[in-house]
């Protein structure tokens, strides 16, 4: 089999950590079989493991405090590696969360149960986990009303990033390489729908280029020729050869239609095919509504015939996939009863009825929200068409924050959250002093983090501080206006891990910046977070590629992807306690898990990831839920690191970043001291 594949570098994972047995080991990357920061793993560190009985009996002896040779204190040991069965279950939970009809982690349809067994077999054989989906055929043939053009655009880019994130999430859960093979079903249907073979080819080529450009290294592509015993042609396939052989490929595909397949009987008796048939007919009403001179009854008859023809071709295509990829987890773009195929969402969207990227256009709200719409329905009075590489790519709601009259800049949305602003011409190095920080502030409240890349003088101390005051009232550190975040090579366990090279727990700033106030009800003093509104960073030097990422988790996305059983209104009642040891030695009780944003009134998550002794050479932290189940702890952790919620940001020297510290949580992965990483940070109100 020949599959066009994008070679992958080492994956970015929130689970990069360091061994902490002794200071000399703390900069070694985790071995493959360790599960140090696995968000799907129930957290084992809330209480110490039980000591052996004879150890307890010796406790009163004079030698009780002397370590025994070759025995490591249990509190410093990580939990044992997950079994194959546990890893497969964790992967099944991830896959379940991407389903169109997802409700709760424990609600497994038959398709997920079947997929879990397939994943377990791959893990037992120690081979990569493989998924397959027929998708990305071509842009809708209704170019006048539904889409912005014949080539992939922002909708496909978002979808590729979303699907690549699914692979990475399964890899996080299993520590096994995971790949999704996209089999373009374009020539299965294009002749029925009036789309040329040439358009199918060019759409597919641009899709491959887009995946590579956006670092979607866990996505592979396969053509029909790879399925019908003509894969020897795939590596050398060009447009001319493709067009010459398409009819032959299509004929070979049709030969795999099951003998005796009766489309009318299937529509009547197979629930999935019946659902697909109704979906096709509904789709064809809008797909073909640019055809004129037809009565409604004639249109319905034609659409019914086309839908049946599509089902017959689709059946042949599905049978061919089974033959070619028998051990691959089968995904589907179509809603179904989830018995054989896992029906997944293709991209994040605030639509009641999900839309595929090739049947509409992305619409970005001023708040960064994503909807899919037929292009003709987007009002020109309120939205602009945004061009990328000279082609229309998506719609964006008009707002003053995108108006930079003295500079020609581009705005690129990051996945799953954030936005990057760059000079449109790389030779135009606009100084940081020209940036309107109030527009950055407004943008950060809905699209955090906001990244400025390619601007000049960002590392200049005076300029950097001056722009902080433009952003808002500055909240100084004890050491001054700027906190310099870099490894100070201090092995004292009582020192601040912030100035080390270690990974850190997910948290919000304010957990470590506390004040004592009097409780109005009890009259007693208590400690509360003195939470700054904005974090303002500049990268003085960046870690080597693959190291030193900063992770930003969005409260908005966290709330969106919660299981039905734990909606945000239920979580607003939850309180928790953090007992921090070491440099930040304090106990904070009665912390609300959810607070309201001071400007938007949206729910904001307040959390500190549990951080046991074995994970760090510095201070550790115990977390407990005050008024609910302790099982909420791994749920909160897993969602904060969810690839649909958490941005893995890779710094470049000179980057400026602003993040709303109410709306976002953050952490970092560890980094090598061979490539010093230094960030400057200022807090503002």
Long-range contacts (C-beta under 8 A, 24 or more apart in sequence): 1-222, 1-226, 1-231, 1-324, 2-226, 2-231, 2-232, 2-234, 2-235, 3-181, 3-220, 3-221, 3-222, 3-226, 3-234, 4-208, 4-220, 4-221, 4-222, 4-223, 4-234, 5-179, 5-220, 5-221, 6-211, 6-212, 6-216, 6-217, 6-219, 6-220, 7-217, 8-177, 8-217, 8-218, 9-217, 9-545, 9-546, 10-546, 11-168, 11-171, 11-217, 11-218, 12-168, 12-546, 12-549, 12-648, 12-650, 12-669, 13-168, 13-171, 13-172, 13-669, 14-39, 14-172, 14-551, 14-641, 14-646, 14-648, 14-667, 14-669, 15-172, 16-503, 16-547, 16-549, 16-669, 16-670, 17-502, 17-503, 17-615, 17-669, 17-670, 18-501, 18-502, 18-503, 18-670, 20-76, 20-502, 20-614, 20-615, 20-616, 20-617, 21-72, 21-76, 23-491, 23-617, 26-501, 26-502, 26-617, 27-501, 27-670, 27-672, 27-673, 29-670, 32-175, 33-81, 33-175, 34-78, 34-81, 35-78, 35-79, 35-81, 35-82, 35-175, 36-78, 36-615, 37-503, 37-615, 37-641, 38-82, 38-90, 38-172, 38-173, 39-172, 39-634, 39-637, 39-638, 39-639, 39-640, 39-641, 39-642, 40-90, 40-93, 40-94, 40-172, 40-173, 40-634, 40-638, 41-79, 41-82, 41-86, 41-90, 41-634, 42-631, 42-634, 43-610, 43-633, 43-634, 43-637, 44-79, 45-79, 45-610, 45-612, 45-614, 45-615, 45-622, 46-610, 46-622, 46-623, 46-624, 46-630, 46-633, 48-74, 48-75, 49-74, 49-75, 49-77, 75-612, 75-613, 75-614, 76-613, 76-614, 77-614, 78-614, 78-615, 84-120, 84-123, 84-124, 85-120, 87-123, 87-173, 87-174, 87-175, 87-176, 88-116, 88-117, 88-119, 88-120, 88-123, 88-174, 89-116, 90-173, 90-174, 91-116, 91-119, 91-129, 91-170, 91-173, 91-174, 92-116, 92-119, 93-173, 94-166, 94-169, 94-170, 94-172, 94-173, 95-166, 95-170, 95-329, 95-342, 95-344, 97-561, 97-642, 97-644, 98-166, 98-342, 98-344, 98-345, 99-338, 99-342, 99-343, 99-344, 99-345, 100-335, 100-343, 100-344, 100-345, 100-354, 101-335, 101-338, 101-343, 103-563, 103-564, 104-563, 104-564, 104-565, 105-563, 105-635, 109-337, 109-338, 109-339, 110-338, 110-339, 110-340, 111-336, 111-338, 111-339, 111-340, 111-341, 111-342, 111-343, 112-338, 112-342, 114-340, 115-329, 115-342, 118-327, 118-328, 118-329, 119-170, 119-174, 119-329, 121-327, 122-176, 122-327, 123-174, 123-176, 126-176, 128-176, 128-177, 128-178, 128-179, 129-170, 129-171, 129-174, 129-176, 129-177, 129-178, 129-179, 129-329, 130-178, 130-179, 130-180, 130-181, 130-325, 130-327, 130-328, 130-329, 131-166, 131-167, 131-178, 131-179, 131-180, 131-181, 131-328, 131-329, 131-330, 131-331, 132-180, 132-181, 132-183, 132-321, 132-325, 132-328, 132-329, 132-330, 132-331, 133-163, 133-180, 133-181, 133-182, 133-183, 133-330, 133-331, 133-332, 133-333, 133-344, 134-183, 134-184, 134-185, 134-188, 134-317, 134-318, 134-321, 134-332, 134-333, 135-182, 135-183, 135-184, 135-185, 135-333, 135-346, 135-356, 136-182, 136-184, 136-186, 136-203, 136-204, 136-207, 136-357, 136-358, 137-184, 137-185, 137-186, 137-188, 137-189, 137-190, 137-200, 137-203, 137-358, 138-186, 138-190, 138-195, 138-199, 138-200, 138-203, 138-358, 139-199, 139-203, 139-358, 140-287, 140-358, 140-359, 140-360, 141-193, 141-194, 141-195, 141-287, 141-288, 142-286, 142-287, 142-288, 142-289, 142-290, 144-290, 144-376, 145-286, 145-289, 145-290, 145-374, 145-375, 145-376, 146-286, 146-287, 146-359, 146-360, 146-361, 146-374, 146-375, 146-376, 147-358, 147-359, 147-360, 147-361, 147-375, 148-361, 148-375, 148-385, 148-391, 148-392, 148-393, 148-394, 149-391, 149-392, 150-199, 150-202, 150-203, 151-202, 151-203, 151-206, 151-391, 152-203, 152-206, 152-207, 152-210, 152-357, 153-361, 153-362, 153-388, 153-391, 153-392, 153-393, 153-394, 154-361, 154-362, 154-386, 154-388, 154-393, 154-394, 155-347, 155-357, 155-358, 155-360, 155-361, 155-362, 155-372, 155-394, 156-207, 156-210, 156-357, 156-358, 157-210, 157-214, 158-347, 158-348, 158-357, 158-362, 158-370, 158-415, 159-346, 159-347, 159-357, 160-207, 160-210, 160-211, 160-214, 160-216, 160-219, 161-214, 161-216, 161-415, 161-416, 162-345, 162-346, 162-347, 162-348, 162-415, 162-416, 162-644, 163-216, 163-219, 163-346, 164-211, 164-214, 164-215, 164-216, 164-217, 164-218, 164-219, 165-415, 165-416, 165-643, 165-644, 166-344, 166-643, 167-218, 167-219, 168-218, 168-643, 169-642, 169-643, 171-218, 172-641, 172-643, 177-218, 178-218, 179-218, 179-219, 179-220, 180-218, 180-219, 180-220, 180-331, 181-219, 181-220, 181-221, 181-222, 181-325, 181-328, 182-207, 182-219, 182-220, 182-221, 182-222, 183-221, 183-222, 183-223, 183-224, 183-226, 183-227, 183-321, 184-221, 184-222, 184-223, 184-224, 185-224, 185-314, 185-317, 187-224, 187-246, 187-249, 187-250, 187-253, 188-224, 188-250, 188-253, 188-313, 188-314, 188-316, 188-317, 189-310, 189-313, 189-314, 191-250, 192-306, 192-309, 192-310, 192-313, 193-287, 193-306, 197-242, 197-243, 197-246, 198-239, 198-243, 201-239, 201-242, 201-243, 202-239, 205-239, 223-249, 224-249, 224-250, 224-253, 225-249, 226-324, 227-253, 227-320, 227-321, 227-323, 227-324, 228-252, 228-253, 228-256, 228-320, 253-313, 253-316, 253-317, 253-320, 254-313, 254-316, 255-316, 256-316, 256-317, 256-319, 256-320, 256-323, 257-312, 257-315, 257-316, 257-319, 258-315, 258-316, 258-319, 261-312, 261-315, 263-308, 263-311, 263-312, 263-315, 264-308, 266-311, 266-315, 267-308, 267-311, 271-336, 271-337, 272-334, 272-336, 272-337, 272-339, 272-340, 272-341, 273-311, 275-334, 275-335, 275-336, 275-337, 276-311, 276-314, 276-334, 276-336, 277-307, 277-308, 277-311, 279-334, 279-335, 280-306, 280-307, 280-310, 280-311, 281-307, 283-359, 286-374, 287-359, 347-372, 348-416, 348-644, 361-394, 361-395, 362-393, 362-394, 362-395, 363-394, 363-395, 363-396, 363-397, 364-394, 364-395, 364-396, 364-397, 364-413, 365-397, 366-396, 366-397, 366-398, 366-399, 366-401, 366-446, 367-446, 367-447, 368-413, 368-417, 368-419, 368-446, 368-447, 386-411, 400-439, 401-439, 401-442, 401-443, 404-436, 404-439, 406-434, 407-434, 413-447, 414-451, 414-647, 414-649, 415-647, 416-554, 416-557, 416-643, 416-644, 416-645, 416-646, 416-647, 417-447, 417-448, 417-449, 417-552, 417-554, 417-556, 417-557, 417-645, 417-647, 417-664, 418-447, 418-448, 418-449, 418-450, 418-451, 418-552, 418-647, 418-649, 419-443, 419-447, 419-450, 419-451, 420-451, 420-453, 421-450, 421-451, 421-452, 421-453, 422-452, 422-453, 422-454, 423-454, 423-455, 426-454, 429-454, 429-455, 429-456, 430-455, 430-456, 431-455, 431-456, 431-457, 431-463, 432-456, 432-457, 432-458, 432-460, 432-463, 432-464, 432-467, 432-656, 433-457, 433-463, 433-466, 433-467, 435-467, 437-467, 437-470, 437-471, 438-470, 438-471, 440-471, 440-658, 441-471, 441-472, 441-534, 441-658, 444-534, 444-658, 444-659, 444-660, 445-597, 445-599, 445-600, 445-660, 445-663, 446-600, 448-552, 448-554, 448-658, 448-659, 448-660, 448-663, 448-664, 449-552, 449-647, 449-649, 449-657, 449-658, 449-659, 449-664, 450-657, 450-658, 450-659, 451-649, 451-655, 451-656, 451-657, 452-655, 452-656, 452-657, 453-652, 453-654, 453-655, 453-656, 454-654, 455-654, 455-656, 458-538, 458-654, 458-655, 458-656, 459-538, 459-540, 459-653, 459-654, 464-538, 464-656, 464-680, 464-682, 465-682, 467-536, 468-536, 468-682, 468-684, 471-534, 471-536, 471-658, 471-684, 472-533, 472-534, 472-684, 472-685, 473-684, 473-685, 474-682, 474-683, 474-684, 475-532, 475-683, 475-684, 475-685, 477-683, 481-682, 482-680, 482-681, 482-682, 483-680, 483-681, 483-682, 484-540, 484-678, 484-679, 484-680, 485-678, 485-679, 485-680, 485-681, 486-540, 486-676, 486-677, 486-678, 486-679, 487-671, 487-673, 487-676, 487-677, 489-673, 491-617, 493-582, 493-617, 493-618, 493-619, 494-582, 494-583, 494-618, 494-619, 495-583, 495-618, 496-583, 496-584, 496-618, 497-582, 497-583, 497-616, 497-617, 497-618, 497-619, 500-617, 500-618, 501-670, 501-671, 501-672, 501-673, 501-677, 502-616, 502-617, 502-618, 502-670, 503-615, 503-667, 503-668, 503-669, 503-670, 504-667, 504-668, 505-608, 505-609, 505-610, 505-611, 505-621, 505-667, 506-551, 506-553, 506-607, 506-608, 506-609, 506-637, 506-640, 506-641, 506-665, 506-666, 506-667, 507-607, 507-608, 507-609, 507-665, 507-666, 507-667, 508-605, 508-606, 508-607, 508-608, 508-661, 508-662, 508-664, 508-665, 508-666, 509-535, 509-661, 509-666, 509-683, 510-661, 511-578, 511-580, 511-584, 511-588, 511-608, 512-584, 513-683, 514-586, 514-588, 526-589, 526-590, 527-586, 527-587, 527-588, 528-588, 529-588, 529-591, 529-606, 531-661, 531-662, 532-661, 532-683, 532-684, 532-685, 533-598, 533-660, 533-661, 533-662, 533-684, 533-685, 534-658, 534-659, 534-660, 534-661, 534-683, 534-684, 534-685, 535-657, 535-658, 535-659, 535-661, 535-666, 535-681, 535-682, 535-683, 536-656, 536-657, 536-658, 536-681, 536-682, 536-683, 536-684, 537-655, 537-656, 537-657, 537-658, 537-659, 537-679, 537-680, 537-681, 538-654, 538-655, 538-656, 538-657, 538-679, 538-680, 539-651, 539-652, 539-653, 539-654, 539-655, 539-656, 539-657, 539-678, 539-679, 540-653, 540-678, 540-679, 540-680, 541-653, 541-676, 541-677, 541-678, 542-650, 542-651, 542-652, 542-653, 542-655, 542-675, 542-677, 543-651, 543-671, 543-672, 543-675, 543-676, 543-677, 544-671, 544-672, 544-674, 544-675, 545-650, 547-669, 547-670, 547-671, 547-672, 547-675, 547-677, 548-651, 548-668, 548-669, 548-670, 548-671, 548-677, 549-648, 549-649, 549-650, 549-651, 549-668, 549-669, 550-649, 550-651, 550-657, 550-666, 550-667, 550-668, 551-641, 551-646, 551-647, 551-648, 551-649, 551-666, 551-667, 551-668, 551-669, 552-646, 552-647, 552-649, 552-659, 552-664, 552-665, 552-666, 553-605, 553-640, 553-641, 553-645, 553-646, 553-647, 553-664, 553-665, 553-666, 554-645, 554-646, 554-647, 554-663, 554-664, 555-602, 555-603, 555-604, 555-605, 555-662, 555-663, 555-664, 555-665, 556-602, 556-663, 557-642, 557-644, 557-645, 558-605, 558-639, 558-640, 558-642, 558-645, 559-602, 559-603, 559-605, 561-639, 561-642, 561-644, 561-645, 562-639, 563-635, 566-632, 566-635, 568-594, 568-603, 571-603, 571-632, 572-603, 573-627, 573-628, 574-625, 574-626, 574-627, 574-628, 574-632, 575-625, 575-626, 575-627, 576-607, 576-623, 576-624, 576-625, 576-626, 577-623, 577-624, 577-626, 578-608, 578-621, 578-622, 578-623, 579-621, 579-622, 579-623, 580-608, 580-619, 580-620, 580-621, 581-619, 581-620, 581-621, 581-622, 582-618, 582-619, 582-620, 583-618, 583-619, 584-619, 584-621, 585-619, 589-626, 590-626, 593-632, 593-636, 595-662, 597-662, 597-663, 598-662, 600-663, 602-663, 604-662, 604-663, 605-636, 605-640, 605-665, 607-636, 607-640, 607-665, 609-637, 609-640, 609-667, 610-637, 640-665, 651-677, 651-679
